[in-house]
Amino acid sequence: MGKAVLAIDHKPIIGIILDENTSQGATAYEAGKGYFRAIERAGGIGIGLSYSPDSVLFALRICAGLLSTGARIQFPADWYRADQTSQAPQSERFEIERALVEAFLLEDRPYLGICNGMQMLACLTGSLMSGDIARYTDGTIPHDDPTTRHEIDVIAGTKLHAIIGKDRLIVNSFHRECVVEVGAHLKVSAYSIDGIIEAVERADKSFALGIQWHGERLLDESEDAQAVFSAFVQACRIYAQCA
């Protein structure tokens, strides 16, 4: 195998795992343009990754970093607390996504997980989830509503805090599941004001960050949303230069 590509004209190549229309029979791939726009604005090149096993080999040959998009898919039952398993549909995405994330973490390539991608990072690091976020909130924030905007507290001393430079952010919310037990090597970097884990990171990796909110949908509302993608692309650029 020849030398990995990783970048073109100093722009790091970033794999973006595609979602699928699980509510309509999983007959098509799909992905919001915001993910690609955010990567491009930060000076990267985003390419979609399908659910073929060859996507793992391709990504390791071509991509400096990996972005895992939002989704409503079911994780294995033992990734949830007892009696709190998922009501989301199963998806062939899961096995490929898991293989991709594990491969990139093993090689310490930059990783950014959004929504489902945050939950994947957390569970691969020994965390547990609940399939019913309502058990863990007081009902003041409608978390499963794309029109919701709410505050989160960013923890000082975390990578997320260093990126944003603020103690509190306004984010959106569009999820029914949540991380409820945090595994070893995983650091919580933000909580919603009603106590839900909103961001996690791997302290033992150069850049492995997960955010529960959809920053790609906030690009035109908040500079903070783009800041996360810009930090990720910069980490990918550094990896590509050093590889």
Backbone bond lengths (Angstrom), bond angles and torsions (degrees), N, CA, C in turn:
res aa  C-N    CA-C-N  psi(-1)  N-CA   C-N-CA  omega(-1)  CA-C   N-CA-C  phi
1 M - - - 1.480 - - 1.525 109.17 -
2 G 1.332 116.64 134.71 1.449 120.92 179.93 1.515 111.89 -75.95
3 K 1.322 113.84 -178.01 1.455 120.33 -179.36 1.521 110.32 -64.66
4 A 1.321 116.72 139.95 1.456 121.29 178.85 1.530 110.25 -62.86
5 V 1.340 115.85 149.91 1.465 120.23 -178.67 1.529 110.31 -79.57
6 L 1.332 117.94 -63.55 1.467 126.70 172.06 1.524 115.56 68.43
7 A 1.335 118.96 -31.73 1.467 120.73 -178.72 1.526 109.41 -154.55
8 I 1.335 114.82 153.56 1.455 122.36 174.49 1.524 107.62 -131.38
9 D 1.324 117.05 124.15 1.474 121.39 -178.12 1.527 111.08 52.39
10 H 1.323 115.61 42.95 1.470 123.26 178.05 1.535 113.66 68.49
11 K 1.336 115.98 8.59 1.464 119.67 175.31 1.525 108.36 -98.49
12 P 1.338 118.60 118.47 1.457 119.76 -178.98 1.528 111.69 -67.37
13 I 1.320 115.53 140.62 1.462 121.53 176.93 1.524 108.52 -88.88
14 I 1.319 116.17 129.12 1.468 121.48 -174.67 1.525 109.33 -124.93
15 G 1.321 116.22 123.35 1.451 121.20 177.16 1.522 110.51 -77.54
16 I 1.322 116.35 134.05 1.465 122.22 178.75 1.521 107.55 -121.08
17 I 1.327 117.83 110.19 1.456 119.36 -178.55 1.522 109.29 -68.98
18 L 1.315 115.43 130.10 1.455 121.12 -177.64 1.522 111.41 -76.35
19 D 1.306 116.65 151.40 1.456 122.10 171.93 1.533 106.94 -91.79
20 E 1.339 117.25 -179.51 1.459 121.54 175.65 1.520 109.37 -141.51
21 N 1.306 116.13 163.08 1.470 121.17 -177.88 1.534 109.70 -84.53
22 T 1.321 116.81 71.00 1.467 121.23 -176.58 1.526 112.08 -61.22
23 S 1.321 117.74 -28.16 1.467 120.17 -179.67 1.523 112.37 -76.66
24 Q 1.330 116.96 -7.88 1.462 121.07 -178.33 1.529 110.98 -125.83
25 G 1.318 115.44 33.46 1.451 119.61 175.10 1.506 116.15 88.87
26 A 1.332 117.37 7.34 1.465 121.80 178.15 1.528 111.61 54.64
27 T 1.316 115.28 44.97 1.464 120.42 -177.32 1.525 113.07 -94.98
28 A 1.343 117.83 -7.32 1.460 119.65 -175.57 1.525 110.79 -148.11
29 Y 1.327 115.17 147.09 1.460 120.35 169.08 1.523 108.63 -76.59
30 E 1.349 115.00 154.68 1.459 118.99 174.89 1.527 108.43 -156.60
31 A 1.318 115.34 156.10 1.468 120.87 176.68 1.515 108.25 -164.09
32 G 1.332 116.53 135.92 1.452 120.50 177.28 1.523 110.95 -64.72
33 K 1.331 116.30 139.92 1.456 120.30 179.09 1.526 112.31 -64.81
34 G 1.338 116.56 -21.16 1.459 119.99 -178.68 1.520 113.17 -58.65
35 Y 1.339 117.21 -36.18 1.466 119.77 178.25 1.529 110.49 -59.39
36 F 1.317 116.51 -46.46 1.458 121.47 -177.88 1.529 110.65 -70.81
37 R 1.330 116.56 -39.82 1.471 120.13 178.84 1.522 110.87 -60.77
38 A 1.320 116.68 -42.82 1.467 120.48 -178.04 1.523 111.19 -64.53
39 I 1.334 116.62 -41.92 1.461 120.62 178.05 1.532 110.27 -65.03
40 E 1.326 116.74 -43.55 1.465 120.62 -178.66 1.521 111.46 -66.37
41 R 1.326 117.89 -40.90 1.465 120.96 178.75 1.523 111.18 -60.74
42 A 1.327 116.25 -31.37 1.462 121.02 -178.36 1.525 112.50 -86.62
43 G 1.338 116.87 0.24 1.452 119.46 176.80 1.507 114.81 94.07
44 G 1.320 117.47 21.22 1.453 121.25 177.73 1.517 111.62 -112.13
45 I 1.325 115.73 175.69 1.455 122.99 176.35 1.522 107.98 -120.84
46 G 1.319 117.50 117.31 1.458 121.89 -179.98 1.516 111.41 -96.60
47 I 1.336 116.67 133.90 1.466 121.28 176.07 1.527 108.57 -130.09
48 G 1.324 115.97 138.15 1.464 120.91 -178.72 1.519 112.28 -77.29
49 L 1.333 116.10 141.23 1.459 122.97 179.09 1.524 109.69 -113.43
50 S 1.325 116.16 126.11 1.458 121.79 179.34 1.524 110.35 -83.20
51 Y 1.327 116.99 -175.95 1.467 121.85 -176.54 1.527 112.63 -95.27
52 S 1.310 116.67 19.59 1.463 120.55 175.17 1.523 110.39 -76.34
53 P 1.335 118.47 141.67 1.470 119.91 174.37 1.526 112.64 -55.07
54 D 1.332 116.73 -29.22 1.458 119.83 179.15 1.526 112.32 -67.37
55 S 1.343 117.53 -15.59 1.464 120.02 177.75 1.522 111.46 -62.38
56 V 1.326 116.56 -31.77 1.471 119.73 179.09 1.528 109.34 -67.31
57 L 1.332 117.19 -47.55 1.461 120.98 178.80 1.518 110.69 -62.95
58 F 1.326 116.63 -42.52 1.462 121.59 179.36 1.522 110.54 -61.58
59 A 1.327 116.38 -47.77 1.465 120.60 -177.00 1.520 111.52 -62.60
60 L 1.328 117.19 -40.63 1.464 119.70 179.74 1.531 111.53 -69.39
61 R 1.313 116.96 -24.62 1.469 121.35 179.05 1.516 111.74 -83.64
62 I 1.337 117.05 -30.81 1.456 120.98 -168.49 1.528 113.72 -113.24
63 C 1.323 118.44 -33.78 1.472 121.61 -164.67 1.529 113.10 -101.42
64 A 1.321 114.92 133.21 1.461 120.71 175.09 1.520 111.46 -80.46
65 G 1.323 117.37 -24.78 1.464 121.20 -178.19 1.511 110.85 -148.12
66 L 1.320 115.33 169.51 1.464 122.59 -177.41 1.522 109.88 -131.83
67 L 1.326 115.77 130.62 1.465 123.05 174.32 1.517 108.36 -114.21
68 S 1.333 116.59 122.97 1.456 122.16 177.12 1.522 108.90 -102.69
69 T 1.317 116.17 123.07 1.458 122.55 -173.07 1.528 112.22 -85.79
70 G 1.314 115.25 171.28 1.452 121.49 175.57 1.520 111.62 -68.05
71 A 1.331 115.98 156.29 1.468 121.30 -179.76 1.511 108.90 -169.57
72 R 1.335 115.04 163.33 1.466 121.08 169.79 1.518 106.45 -119.32
73 I 1.324 115.89 88.73 1.459 121.60 179.30 1.525 109.61 -131.81
74 Q 1.293 115.11 156.99 1.457 121.19 -176.60 1.523 110.70 -90.23
75 F 1.330 115.76 130.24 1.452 122.20 173.92 1.534 109.17 -89.92
76 P 1.334 118.64 169.22 1.475 120.52 177.03 1.530 111.40 -58.57
77 A 1.311 116.30 149.18 1.469 121.24 -175.55 1.523 112.31 -58.40
78 D 1.345 117.32 -34.49 1.462 118.85 -177.11 1.528 112.66 -78.62
79 W 1.325 117.72 2.83 1.460 121.02 171.70 1.527 111.18 -89.75
80 Y 1.336 116.53 -2.85 1.462 121.93 179.89 1.523 110.04 -114.65
81 R 1.309 115.97 156.62 1.456 119.94 169.51 1.520 109.88 -62.80
82 A 1.305 115.42 151.34 1.462 120.16 179.38 1.524 109.74 -54.81
83 D 1.311 116.89 137.38 1.464 127.92 179.20 1.527 113.53 64.97
84 Q 1.335 118.12 13.36 1.466 120.91 179.84 1.527 110.98 -125.81
85 T 1.316 116.64 34.94 1.452 120.97 -177.49 1.525 111.79 -71.97
86 S 1.326 114.65 170.28 1.458 121.68 -171.58 1.523 112.70 -77.78
87 Q 1.331 114.77 148.28 1.457 121.94 170.36 1.524 110.86 -102.80
88 A 1.316 117.09 3.05 1.463 121.41 179.74 1.526 109.85 -73.77
89 P 1.325 117.37 158.53 1.463 120.05 179.77 1.524 111.68 -73.44
90 Q 1.325 116.13 153.73 1.446 120.56 172.22 1.525 108.95 -73.02
91 S 1.325 115.97 156.03 1.458 120.23 -177.53 1.515 109.74 -148.38
92 E 1.338 116.17 143.06 1.455 119.79 175.04 1.520 111.19 -69.73
93 R 1.311 117.11 -9.95 1.463 121.30 175.64 1.518 111.50 -60.04
94 F 1.325 117.11 -35.82 1.460 121.03 -168.08 1.529 112.72 -54.94
95 E 1.330 117.78 -52.37 1.463 120.00 -173.70 1.524 111.84 -65.03
96 I 1.325 117.53 -39.66 1.460 120.07 179.18 1.527 110.24 -69.01
97 E 1.321 116.33 -42.57 1.464 119.32 179.23 1.522 110.55 -62.14
98 R 1.308 116.04 -44.84 1.462 119.43 178.65 1.527 110.57 -58.78
99 A 1.319 117.72 -45.60 1.463 121.07 -179.91 1.528 111.02 -63.04
100 L 1.328 116.73 -41.00 1.461 120.46 178.68 1.525 111.48 -63.00
101 V 1.321 116.64 -49.63 1.458 120.21 -177.06 1.526 110.30 -63.78
102 E 1.316 117.82 -44.81 1.460 120.71 179.36 1.529 110.87 -60.19
103 A 1.341 116.99 -41.64 1.462 120.58 -178.85 1.529 111.22 -65.67
104 F 1.321 117.17 -42.78 1.461 119.97 -178.93 1.525 111.53 -70.63
105 L 1.326 117.38 -37.93 1.462 119.43 176.36 1.521 110.96 -65.20
106 L 1.327 117.05 -39.81 1.459 120.97 -179.23 1.521 110.93 -60.66
107 E 1.324 116.82 -39.27 1.458 120.89 -179.55 1.529 112.69 -90.21
108 D 1.313 116.80 3.60 1.465 123.25 -178.60 1.527 111.86 55.41
109 R 1.328 116.02 39.68 1.456 120.05 171.34 1.526 108.35 -84.94
110 P 1.314 118.61 147.33 1.468 120.90 -176.97 1.529 112.55 -57.77
111 Y 1.328 114.20 139.68 1.466 121.51 -179.13 1.516 109.30 -136.49
112 L 1.335 115.74 133.48 1.462 122.11 172.62 1.521 108.01 -127.92
113 G 1.332 116.10 122.64 1.453 121.65 178.62 1.511 110.87 -113.14
114 I 1.325 116.41 132.51 1.459 121.97 179.99 1.524 108.86 -116.74
115 C 1.339 116.70 128.65 1.461 123.21 178.51 1.531 109.83 56.60
116 N 1.332 118.33 -107.17 1.455 121.76 175.40 1.531 111.44 -52.28
117 G 1.333 116.46 -37.06 1.462 120.55 179.95 1.515 112.75 -65.84
118 M 1.337 117.77 -34.72 1.460 121.22 173.81 1.511 110.20 -65.37
119 Q 1.328 116.40 -43.97 1.455 120.99 -178.28 1.530 111.00 -65.31
120 M 1.330 117.11 -36.91 1.456 121.11 176.41 1.525 110.66 -62.59
121 L 1.320 117.10 -47.09 1.463 121.19 178.05 1.517 110.60 -58.59
122 A 1.330 116.62 -44.09 1.458 120.71 -178.25 1.523 111.73 -64.37
123 C 1.321 117.08 -45.66 1.463 120.58 -176.07 1.519 112.02 -71.39
124 L 1.319 118.17 -33.75 1.457 120.87 175.80 1.526 111.29 -68.70
125 T 1.319 116.03 -12.98 1.454 121.54 177.47 1.528 110.53 -106.80
126 G 1.336 116.90 20.78 1.455 121.44 172.13 1.508 116.48 88.97
127 S 1.318 117.79 10.45 1.460 120.55 179.68 1.523 110.35 -82.03
128 L 1.341 115.54 165.96 1.458 122.06 176.01 1.526 109.54 -123.04
129 M 1.328 115.12 152.40 1.446 121.81 -177.94 1.517 112.04 -119.51
130 S 1.308 115.03 168.13 1.458 122.72 166.68 1.516 107.90 -118.95
131 G 1.325 116.31 139.45 1.449 120.48 175.37 1.516 113.08 -82.98
132 D 1.332 116.79 1.87 1.464 121.36 -176.01 1.519 108.98 -136.19
133 I 1.341 115.89 90.87 1.460 120.61 -176.95 1.523 112.35 -61.77
134 A 1.332 117.39 -24.56 1.464 120.94 -176.95 1.531 111.89 -60.94
135 R 1.327 117.94 -24.58 1.467 120.78 178.66 1.528 111.93 -67.29
136 Y 1.308 117.35 -17.93 1.462 120.83 -170.76 1.521 113.49 -117.16
137 T 1.318 117.35 10.77 1.456 120.21 178.23 1.528 110.34 -127.59
138 D 1.321 114.95 166.25 1.465 119.79 177.00 1.531 111.73 -94.53
139 G 1.316 116.64 4.41 1.455 120.57 177.17 1.515 115.43 86.09
140 T 1.330 117.79 0.23 1.463 119.47 -177.55 1.530 112.72 -75.50
141 I 1.344 116.40 -22.63 1.464 120.68 178.88 1.525 108.65 -115.84
142 P 1.329 118.48 119.58 1.474 120.64 174.88 1.533 109.26 -78.31
143 H 1.327 116.69 92.60 1.461 120.45 -171.10 1.530 113.08 -70.25
144 D 1.302 117.83 -26.55 1.465 119.67 -177.72 1.524 110.42 -99.34
145 D 1.321 115.83 60.15 1.465 121.03 -176.35 1.530 107.96 -151.52
146 P 1.330 118.55 112.94 1.471 120.33 -177.08 1.517 114.16 -63.69
147 T 1.338 118.24 -13.58 1.466 119.59 177.73 1.523 112.19 -87.35
148 T 1.335 117.36 -9.00 1.464 121.42 -177.65 1.531 111.27 -67.13
149 R 1.317 116.11 140.73 1.452 123.78 167.67 1.519 106.69 -131.05
150 H 1.322 116.93 131.00 1.465 119.40 -179.34 1.518 110.22 -147.73
151 E 1.303 116.45 165.68 1.455 122.09 -177.65 1.531 110.91 -88.63
152 I 1.323 114.71 148.00 1.459 120.97 170.26 1.523 108.52 -130.08
153 D 1.315 115.53 150.91 1.459 122.11 175.44 1.519 109.03 -99.32
154 V 1.335 116.45 123.93 1.455 122.28 -179.92 1.525 108.52 -94.85
155 I 1.329 116.48 131.00 1.457 121.73 -173.26 1.529 110.69 -80.88
156 A 1.322 116.27 127.72 1.463 121.62 178.07 1.527 110.40 -61.64
157 G 1.321 115.97 145.30 1.449 121.03 178.38 1.513 114.73 87.22
158 T 1.333 117.46 -0.63 1.461 121.13 179.28 1.529 109.76 -95.63
159 K 1.327 115.90 163.61 1.452 120.59 176.25 1.527 110.53 -62.76
160 L 1.342 116.32 -39.49 1.463 119.41 179.32 1.521 110.88 -59.98
161 H 1.325 116.94 -42.81 1.469 120.32 179.70 1.522 110.31 -63.93
162 A 1.330 116.93 -39.21 1.462 120.24 178.38 1.525 111.11 -64.02
163 I 1.327 116.48 -35.98 1.468 121.17 179.81 1.523 111.07 -70.18
164 I 1.316 116.22 -47.98 1.474 121.21 -173.78 1.523 112.10 -83.19
165 G 1.329 116.21 -39.81 1.456 120.53 -178.39 1.516 114.03 74.14
166 K 1.343 116.60 23.10 1.457 121.20 -179.59 1.521 109.79 -136.82
167 D 1.326 115.67 153.51 1.461 121.08 177.67 1.523 112.56 -86.71
168 R 1.312 117.05 -19.61 1.473 120.27 -176.50 1.529 109.71 -143.25
169 L 1.336 115.12 139.76 1.455 122.37 179.60 1.520 110.33 -129.33
170 I 1.324 115.69 160.18 1.456 122.32 169.29 1.527 106.83 -105.53
171 V 1.329 116.72 124.95 1.461 121.04 -178.45 1.519 109.80 -130.54
172 N 1.337 115.86 172.47 1.455 120.67 173.53 1.527 109.52 -97.75
173 S 1.314 117.05 -177.23 1.465 120.01 -175.09 1.521 109.32 -156.77
174 F 1.341 115.29 123.58 1.463 119.05 -177.24 1.526 108.67 -152.62
175 H 1.346 115.49 66.98 1.472 119.32 -177.90 1.528 110.65 -153.63
176 R 1.346 114.91 149.06 1.462 122.13 179.57 1.515 111.74 -106.64
177 E 1.334 116.98 -13.69 1.460 121.69 -177.10 1.521 109.35 -115.64
178 C 1.335 115.71 162.03 1.464 118.60 -178.57 1.523 110.51 -153.72
179 V 1.321 115.28 154.31 1.459 122.15 174.24 1.526 107.97 -79.40
180 V 1.335 116.29 130.21 1.463 119.74 -175.88 1.525 113.36 -123.35
181 E 1.326 118.81 -16.41 1.462 122.48 173.76 1.515 108.15 -133.56
182 V 1.314 117.10 132.14 1.458 122.04 -172.21 1.520 110.39 -101.82
183 G 1.341 116.37 128.64 1.452 122.10 -178.35 1.518 113.53 -80.40
184 A 1.326 114.61 172.54 1.466 121.40 177.74 1.526 109.75 -64.84
185 H 1.320 116.39 150.77 1.464 124.73 179.71 1.522 112.66 70.52
186 L 1.323 117.35 2.11 1.465 120.36 179.46 1.523 109.26 -109.46
187 K 1.315 115.25 134.34 1.457 121.09 -179.91 1.528 108.72 -115.74
188 V 1.323 116.73 131.59 1.462 120.39 173.37 1.529 107.94 -78.40
189 S 1.324 116.43 128.27 1.458 119.32 -178.46 1.522 113.49 -112.29
190 A 1.345 118.37 -6.40 1.462 120.24 175.35 1.520 110.21 -162.11
191 Y 1.343 114.56 146.83 1.467 122.88 173.90 1.515 108.86 -126.36
192 S 1.332 116.95 147.20 1.458 119.85 168.69 1.522 108.05 -72.21
193 I 1.318 116.60 163.21 1.463 119.07 -177.54 1.523 112.07 -70.63
194 D 1.344 117.77 -10.44 1.460 119.74 172.99 1.531 111.88 -102.21
195 G 1.344 116.33 14.05 1.456 120.12 168.43 1.513 117.61 96.05
196 I 1.340 118.92 3.86 1.460 121.45 -179.93 1.533 110.02 -82.23
197 I 1.325 117.12 138.90 1.462 121.37 176.49 1.528 108.73 -67.62
198 E 1.326 116.02 123.27 1.465 121.40 -174.52 1.524 113.74 -111.54
199 A 1.325 118.11 -15.92 1.461 120.28 178.03 1.521 109.15 -157.63
200 V 1.336 114.71 145.41 1.461 121.13 178.18 1.517 108.58 -138.70
201 E 1.325 116.67 160.42 1.452 121.07 177.77 1.522 110.54 -152.06
202 R 1.313 115.72 153.83 1.453 122.00 176.34 1.519 108.26 -93.71
203 A 1.322 116.23 111.45 1.458 120.22 -178.29 1.522 112.10 -68.91
204 D 1.344 117.50 -20.30 1.461 121.50 -177.82 1.524 112.55 -90.92
205 K 1.332 118.26 4.66 1.460 122.16 179.50 1.536 109.65 -118.56
206 S 1.333 115.40 155.92 1.467 119.42 -178.13 1.526 111.48 -67.10
207 F 1.350 117.30 -39.61 1.457 121.21 175.31 1.521 108.23 -156.94
208 A 1.310 116.32 100.84 1.461 122.79 175.19 1.524 106.53 -141.07
209 L 1.329 115.57 94.77 1.462 123.17 -171.09 1.516 109.94 -123.63
210 G 1.333 116.15 138.53 1.447 121.51 174.63 1.512 110.58 -126.68
211 I 1.341 116.95 134.08 1.461 121.52 176.96 1.521 108.64 -123.69
212 Q 1.314 116.66 138.80 1.465 120.91 -177.13 1.526 112.10 -77.70
213 W 1.314 117.40 -28.72 1.465 120.43 -176.26 1.533 110.55 -85.48
214 H 1.337 114.98 167.21 1.459 121.56 -178.30 1.525 109.71 -99.35
215 G 1.324 115.35 85.67 1.457 119.74 -179.59 1.514 113.31 -63.88
216 E 1.337 116.40 -27.28 1.468 119.60 -179.88 1.522 112.10 -66.51
217 R 1.345 116.98 -17.25 1.460 120.59 178.08 1.526 111.82 -91.91
218 L 1.328 116.82 -2.47 1.460 121.39 -175.10 1.523 112.17 -113.55
219 L 1.315 117.68 10.21 1.463 120.70 -173.04 1.519 112.71 -58.88
220 D 1.324 116.81 -34.69 1.459 120.40 -178.61 1.526 112.77 -91.36
221 E 1.327 116.29 -1.44 1.466 120.66 -179.77 1.519 112.69 -103.88
222 S 1.343 116.64 -31.60 1.458 118.74 -168.40 1.516 111.10 -147.78
223 E 1.343 116.56 132.52 1.460 121.36 173.82 1.524 111.08 -66.10
224 D 1.328 116.70 -26.31 1.464 120.42 -179.75 1.523 111.11 -62.88
225 A 1.317 117.38 -33.12 1.461 120.72 -179.08 1.525 110.37 -63.78
226 Q 1.313 116.75 -45.70 1.466 120.11 -179.70 1.528 111.20 -68.67
227 A 1.330 117.94 -28.83 1.465 120.92 -177.11 1.522 111.85 -59.03
228 V 1.335 117.43 -38.75 1.466 120.74 179.90 1.526 109.96 -64.46
229 F 1.321 117.49 -45.98 1.465 121.03 179.59 1.528 110.59 -65.31
230 S 1.332 116.92 -38.34 1.462 119.75 -179.51 1.524 111.59 -64.69
231 A 1.328 116.67 -40.29 1.463 120.10 177.72 1.521 110.94 -65.70
232 F 1.331 116.15 -38.66 1.463 121.08 178.13 1.527 110.90 -64.14
233 V 1.331 117.11 -47.68 1.460 120.24 -179.85 1.526 110.84 -63.16
234 Q 1.315 117.76 -37.97 1.458 120.46 177.12 1.524 111.09 -62.93
235 A 1.333 117.06 -40.33 1.457 120.39 176.87 1.528 110.36 -63.17
236 C 1.334 116.91 -38.66 1.462 121.28 177.38 1.522 110.92 -65.98
237 R 1.335 116.75 -38.31 1.454 121.01 178.88 1.528 110.60 -62.99
238 I 1.315 115.73 -43.65 1.465 120.20 179.25 1.521 110.87 -63.96
239 Y 1.340 115.90 -42.14 1.470 119.41 178.62 1.524 110.31 -61.15
240 A 1.339 117.31 -44.64 1.455 121.18 -178.23 1.521 111.25 -62.79
241 Q 1.324 116.47 -37.76 1.460 120.56 -179.25 1.532 112.16 -69.99
242 C 1.329 115.77 -31.36 1.469 120.21 -175.57 1.532 113.22 -91.21
243 A 1.341 116.23 -17.46 1.472 119.60 -175.57 1.530 111.69 -69.45
